[in-house]
Amino acid sequence: MKAILNYIFFLLLLISVSSCKKFLNVRPDNAQGINPRTVRDFEEMLNSSTLSTPNYLLADIVSDDVAFSDKVLEAGGTGSFYVNAYLWAAAVWGPAEDDPVYNNSYRAILQMNIILDNISKADSGTMERKEIVTAQAKINRAYYYLQLANLYGTDHQPATAAIDLAVPLILHPDGAALPARNTVQQVYEQILKDLNEAASTDGLANFGVDVIHPGKAAALAMLARTHLYMGNYDAAAANAEMVLKIRNTLLDYRTFSLNDPSDLSKGVKNKPVTLKDQENNPEILFAKVCMDAGFFRRFDETLYLSSALSDVFGTKDLRSVYGFMLKPKESYAAYPTYNDNGVTSMQFNYSLGVPEMMLIKAECLARKGDANQALSLVNELRKFRYSDADYVPLEVTATADALTLVLQERRRELFLRGGLRLFDLKRLNRDVKFKKDLERVSLKDGTIKAILPAASPRYLIPFAPKIIDNNRFIIQNER
């Protein structure tokens, strides 16, 4: 950790202004600066598109949303962290291997800490501008800590959160520090503190100047997500409701069509894919998009839709129709690749959006026994996800109560969202009604490659040996 922090600290001081990405209508005016000094400098640190392009593919690989082809399994062997994580192996990382998820998340947090420690001393700029930058930095920091806590720590359980370990809680840039892991409760308390303070900032508008700059709606949406993970259903519903009063518009999948009906990889008309596309997405509260080229470069292959998720989708759901493609002579649907300026990648939308708020509110209503209101919200979402001819409203049956139906819809809507399914599995495994063992099955011959029992410690990402070597206070996760 010490080596990582030292490197990142000096790297950020060098590039915080000079190499910020130009996005939409925001432009740097101090390109020659080295250290951030003015309020505009700090605003430009928030303007970097790298903050809005995190990569949590590893979390989705651990979940039951995806399947690997036998080609990938055979090519990866035991020397690929992708394959090791997918098979829930005893060891995921090699002795000298870096964990890009951990390192890049803390790099973003360090950038926010530099802003928060120094913005009050910035030259020029009004107090209102400083408060807005502070609020936006806190929202970003909360996002990354919520991801880290759920990746490397257990799910939040009131009875044990004060002793369960999560990740180091670093709130100030200090390259010499060797921080130990904080508890789940401590990390969640900091997340709530950051988000509540941001949401109560008077000068913070509901939305930022563009979709990568968070506003009050993003802070409230993050609060709704956080309280849901904590089991604070009243608070989760209340925050989701506040968001929906600000924005409740939905993207209409019925307007989509394939550029080439035989090849999904050639694009879908009207479907926002890139970070830039999200500017015109009516659902967006706070845009974050993953562009993963590493997996494709490593295996010359993409992810496949798992049979478990395929069964939940059925054949008429437009989220599946426009999200996965059947390859010739194959029975499993593959996630498409996109080519941007000669770089082939898989792109995933991690954005906070209106559908998630609808589903959070619906889940909380279902848990309180209000099936009608819960399903009313879910059915309103579904109208935009099926053709008019195929839409069928959900109803409670003898085999599926309202909560079951809401959770199934949550899975359809929030697949491959940077860990949301993994985080749901961890919390739902606490409930005997929803707990499940996962299996990895060969797509070629159906043989079982691995089994992950419900509530296994292998739901947690282990720390790379290099992280522990650099910081003796990091306790490894049990495998």
Secondary structure, 3 states (H helix, E strand, C coil): CHHHHHHHHHHHHHHCCCCCCCECCECCCCCCCCCCCEHHHHHHHHCCHHHHCCCCHHHHHHCCCEECCHHHHHHHCCCCHHHHHHCCCCCCCCCCCCCHHHHHHHHHHHHHHHHHHHHHHCECCCHHHHHHHHHHHHHHHHHHHHHHHHHHCCCCCCCCCCCCECCCCCCCCCCCCCCCCCEHHHHHHHHHHHHHHHHCCCCCCCCCCCCCCCCHHHHHHHHHHHHHHHCCHHHHHHHHHHHHHHCCCCCCHHHCEECCCCCHHHCEECCCCCCHHHHHCCCEEECCEEEECHHHHHHCCCCEECHHHHHHHCCCCHHHHCCCEECCCCCCEECCCEEECCEEEEEEECCEEHHHHHHHHHHHHHHCCCHHHHHHHHHHHHCCCCCCCCCCCCCCCCCCCHHHHHHHHHHHHCCCCCCHHHHHHHHHCCCCCCCCCEEEECCCCCCEEEEECCCCHHHCCCCCHHHHHHCCCCCCCCC
